Amino acid sequence: MIKVKTVFIVIIAAGIIVGCSYFSPEYHKPEVRIPNTWSAKGQNVSSISESLPYLAWWQKFNDPILNQYIESGLKNNTTIEMAKTNLEAAQGQLLTVKLNWIPMLNLFGGYINGNTQNNFTPVGNLGLVNNTGAFFAVLPSYTINLFTNYTLQKQAGYNVEVAKNAELSIRLAVIGQVAAAYFTILAQEQLISQFEQLNKDAIELVTIAMALDKQGIANSINVDELRSKQQLIEGQLAIVRKNLAASNNALRYLINQIPGNVTTGRKLTEIDPNQIIPGNLPIAVIAFRPDVMKAEAQLRAANEGISVASSALLPGVNLNYFFAQGAGSQTFNAPGTVPAVSNNNSNQQNYYAAYANWTISPGVFGQIDTNTAVFRAALANYKQVVNTVLHEVDNALTNNIGYNQKMVADINAYKSLESAVAVKQALYNRGLTTYMLLVGNKIEYDILTIDITQTRLQQLLSLVVLYQSLGGGYMVDVESSFVRANN
């Protein structure tokens, strides 16, 4: 009997190996054309030794308030929280598949009190037999398609990887969104004061023009034009205040707080946007971008989906063992002259069965075709994600370099105009020019400072997008629960 069991186990093991190798399509990493370097070039691009996912790039701005907001966002953001629950669900599905390997155990127990009418030859009619007693039984059973469960476990494992990388992708996005909202708040606060100064100078210019008009020196049309421009400035100031409120609410939403104002640390002029950009090679960025890793995990899961469908063509295994024991009494109540007989008894039963169950449904072939199409879709998605990432990084590098160059030009223009205003001020002090022309130069100066602020904001936002495109920082301070999930 032992030899029969051994042979059966060997046959099952061999079937698993041969079946899984036959029905599991071998996975090959898709070939995607990846450039050796980025097309965008800039002097501030440099290679780094630190892994980008662990690079806390926002700390380079030396703003503790910004650091606190990003930490709060990673801890409290509801989108990240939802991604964590999706990860837990995927881990639960994997655990479910793993537990399917454990046999089912049925336990029975109880008490019997009944009777039967019995006839035995040559004794004849024994009459009623009363049965009374207790019993218990154990029925371990194992019914499973080993090939299906094997491929389902692999697929569930890849789905866990999908959920992990989905959470990492959201962490990466939240870091960039919090930083962008914070820098926008700093810029709007500075723009409010700059527009207020511009509006003040515009009102003064209108006042001068009205005074000259009363003296018959200025044309009334010029006064109306100046007043119209000043009113447009007031409208722009209202938009900036609206943008500040929206930016405050956006940041508070990201850190899961109710609408309101936020506290800021450093001023925009104290934030240095000229950072050394980690110019990691395209192959390195592709290897560590969480959305790329997610797309590949989806591809692997889809590949296993073909195996799951194909495994239905293979037989299932049924292993059963039954054990029961009972004890009680029987009383024979004869209808005739046979005297009543009573006896106590006990009994024990056990048996086992091992067999294969091979049922093939025609619908399996349709499911295989369906899962093959799902794999092709996942393959196309992977290639699209990789290509999108390459374009995102290259465009982000180009934008950042462009805004850096624009800032240099704006600063040069600012210095030139600053010198011109100083000259006009000196000429006015000597009575060689009018106050109206001096105020006009101040307005040009105000407009240029506003332009510089907007350029600085765009410069910082392009840097945030660049770090996000490179996949920087999403593994910083990952919670211990997530680390355990990786093991």
Buried (B, 14 or more C-beta within 10 A) or exposed (E): EEEEEEEBEEEBEEBBEEBBEBBBBEBEEBEBEBEEEBEBEBEBBEEEEEEBBBBBBBBEBEBEBBBEBBBBBBEBBEBBBEBBEBBBEBBEBBEEBBEBEEEEEEEEEEEEEEBEEBEEEEEEEBBEBBBEBEBEBBBBBBEBBBBBBBBBBBBBBBBBBBBBBBBBBBBBBBBBBBBBBBBBBBBBBBBBEBBBBBBBBBBBBBBBBBEBBEEEEBEEEEBEEBBEEBEEBBEBBEEBBEBBBBBBBBBBBBBBEEEEEBEBBBEBEEBEBEBEBBBBBBEBBBEBBBBBBBBBBBBBBBBBBBBBBBBBBBBBBBBBBBBBBBEBEBBBBBEEEBEEEEEEEEEEEEEEEBEEEEEEEEEBBEBBEEBBEBBEEBBEBBBEBBEBBBEBBBBBBBBBBBBBEBBEEBEEEBEEBEEEBEEBBEBBEEEEBBEBEBBBBBBEBBBBBBBBBBBBBBBBBBBBBBBBBBBBBBBBEBEEEBEEBEE
